[in-house]
Amino acid sequence: MADKQFSRLDELGAPNSYVTPPTEQDLAYTAYFREVCKRYNIDFATADADEREFVMRMADKGFFPKRA
């Protein structure tokens, strides 16, 4: 059963699709994003547009260092 599910995912992601596995940086950003949501006590799924924008900006600001 699981093999069928995985083969279906392979069909969706190959050969000309835009699906790629997450990189280490993607996973680290996701974990950091969840921490920011917890810090400000915001549930992203039920937040309004202003709260979502705020959380995304704070996560970007904290995760990606400023470049000179």
Secondary structure, 3 states (H helix, E strand, C coil): CHHHHHHHHHHHHCCCCCCCCCCHHHHHHHHHHHHHHHHCCCCCCCCCHHHHHHHHHHHHHHHCCCCC
